[in-house]
Amino acid sequence: MLVGGSTPRAPRRPRSVGGRCDHAGMSERPHLTIYNEISLDGKITGFDGDGVRYYARGFRWHSDAILMGSTTATAFGPNESDDEQRRELPARELVGLPPGFEDLVYEPRPVLVVPDSGGRLRNWTHARSQPWYGRIVVLVSERTPTEYLDHLDRRGIEHLTAGEERVDLRRALPDLGRRYAVRSIRTDAGGALNGACSPPVWWTGSR
Ligand SMILES: NC(=O)c1ccc[n+]([C@@H]2O[C@H](COP(=O)([O-])OP(=O)(O)OC[C@H]3O[C@@H](n4cnc5c(N)ncnc54)[C@H](OP(=O)(O)O)[C@@H]3O)[C@@H](O)[C@H]2O)c1
């Protein structure tokens, strides 16, 4: 995701990016921050963004988890070949930090959380090689093929089931809180996932 570019400044909390929303009716719900780079005319896709700046600022939030959409996660790299996918990987270890980016990584590193009920992401070796994240957890549903769960097991990627068809985020987010001590989540996602996370919300403005 974040590669190359200029050396970021020391981490600090941004003064006025993102919006805060709190979910009604969810026990042990983590605090969710929707974080996006937007164009002047309000778009979050279809324009030339500044990925280095987006991620450099995003990692200053020090959230416990990052909720990434499955389309966004395709940017980690191409799908592995069938042969690669069959190989069982050892448990993932934390990845060393690239020179110049040390300030962006905080400990414990945030959990990378990706909903993928359809089981389409087959590029987990690339995600595993990212230094920014600690554990990697895929959110799946009852309809997710068992074959994909086996695939995740071979890649050393944890999965959490919530929901019958799509992932039930109202269940999954509190489950993340309980299982992984996630108290705060920042999104790295497009409008569909942001919207699916949101209702019902109380907008409390930017900070
Ligand atoms: N401007 C920015 O700041 C910014 C930041 C990040 C990404 N983006 C862009 O946004 C575009 C799409 O992003 P995206 O894949 O991150 O997310 P998305 O298109 O908003 O949503 C797709 C993801 O959200 C899940 N999802 C969507 N609706 C759901 C629902 N009702 N219930 C449960 N899960 C739901 C999907 O899970 P399933 O796979 O299980 O269906 C999938 O993981 C990309 O082009 C990306 O580049 C822009």
The ligand as a MOL file (V3000), in Angstrom:
LIG
                    3D

  0  0  0     0  0            999 V3000
M  V30 BEGIN CTAB
M  V30 COUNTS 48 52 0 0 0
M  V30 BEGIN ATOM
M  V30 1 N -10.7260 8.1270 -1.3750 0
M  V30 2 C -10.4240 7.3210 -0.3760 0
M  V30 3 O -10.1080 7.7770 0.7190 0
M  V30 4 C -10.4860 5.8130 -0.5500 0
M  V30 5 C -10.0370 4.9860 0.4870 0
M  V30 6 C -10.1080 3.6180 0.3260 0
M  V30 7 C -10.6220 3.0890 -0.8440 0
M  V30 8 N -11.0350 3.9190 -1.8370 0 CHG=1
M  V30 9 C -11.5820 3.3520 -3.1030 0
M  V30 10 O -12.8860 2.8550 -2.8940 0
M  V30 11 C -13.1590 1.8420 -3.8520 0
M  V30 12 C -13.8790 0.6370 -3.2650 0
M  V30 13 O -13.4200 0.3940 -2.0290 0
M  V30 14 P -13.5300 -0.8850 -1.0660 0
M  V30 15 O -13.3920 -2.1950 -1.6500 0
M  V30 16 O -12.5760 -0.5430 0.0260 0 CHG=-1
M  V30 17 O -14.9350 -0.8140 -0.4380 0
M  V30 18 P -16.3860 -0.7070 -0.9880 0
M  V30 19 O -16.4820 -0.8610 -2.4500 0
M  V30 20 O -16.9580 0.4940 -0.3470 0
M  V30 21 O -17.0730 -1.9800 -0.3030 0
M  V30 22 C -16.7050 -3.2970 -0.6230 0
M  V30 23 C -16.2410 -3.9650 0.6450 0
M  V30 24 O -17.1540 -3.7400 1.7040 0
M  V30 25 C -17.8770 -4.9020 2.0410 0
M  V30 26 N -19.2920 -4.5170 2.0600 0
M  V30 27 C -19.8930 -3.6150 1.2550 0
M  V30 28 N -21.1940 -3.5020 1.5670 0
M  V30 29 C -21.4080 -4.3320 2.5940 0
M  V30 30 C -22.5750 -4.6560 3.3680 0
M  V30 31 N -23.7570 -4.0970 3.1460 0
M  V30 32 N -22.4340 -5.5420 4.3640 0
M  V30 33 C -21.2330 -6.0980 4.6110 0
M  V30 34 N -20.1100 -5.8460 3.9130 0
M  V30 35 C -20.1960 -4.9750 2.9170 0
M  V30 36 C -17.5310 -5.9170 0.9600 0
M  V30 37 O -17.5180 -7.1870 1.5090 0
M  V30 38 P -17.8000 -8.4890 0.6490 0
M  V30 39 O -16.5680 -8.6990 -0.1700 0
M  V30 40 O -18.0110 -9.5280 1.6960 0
M  V30 41 O -19.0110 -8.2370 -0.1770 0
M  V30 42 C -16.1460 -5.4640 0.5360 0
M  V30 43 O -15.1270 -5.8620 1.4200 0
M  V30 44 C -11.8140 1.4610 -4.4610 0
M  V30 45 O -11.7850 1.9630 -5.7610 0
M  V30 46 C -10.7870 2.1730 -3.6070 0
M  V30 47 O -9.6630 2.5810 -4.3310 0
M  V30 48 C -10.9910 5.2600 -1.7120 0
M  V30 END ATOM
M  V30 BEGIN BOND
M  V30 1 1 1 2
M  V30 2 2 2 3
M  V30 3 1 2 4
M  V30 4 1 4 5
M  V30 5 2 4 48
M  V30 6 2 5 6
M  V30 7 1 6 7
M  V30 8 2 7 8
M  V30 9 1 8 9
M  V30 10 1 8 48
M  V30 11 1 9 10
M  V30 12 1 9 46
M  V30 13 1 10 11
M  V30 14 1 11 12
M  V30 15 1 11 44
M  V30 16 1 12 13
M  V30 17 1 13 14
M  V30 18 2 14 15
M  V30 19 1 14 16
M  V30 20 1 14 17
M  V30 21 1 17 18
M  V30 22 2 18 19
M  V30 23 1 18 20
M  V30 24 1 18 21
M  V30 25 1 21 22
M  V30 26 1 22 23
M  V30 27 1 23 24
M  V30 28 1 23 42
M  V30 29 1 24 25
M  V30 30 1 25 26
M  V30 31 1 25 36
M  V30 32 1 26 27
M  V30 33 1 26 35
M  V30 34 2 27 28
M  V30 35 1 28 29
M  V30 36 1 29 30
M  V30 37 2 29 35
M  V30 38 1 30 31
M  V30 39 2 30 32
M  V30 40 1 32 33
M  V30 41 2 33 34
M  V30 42 1 34 35
M  V30 43 1 36 37
M  V30 44 1 36 42
M  V30 45 1 37 38
M  V30 46 2 38 39
M  V30 47 1 38 40
M  V30 48 1 38 41
M  V30 49 1 42 43
M  V30 50 1 44 45
M  V30 51 1 44 46
M  V30 52 1 46 47
M  V30 END BOND
M  V30 END CTAB
M  END
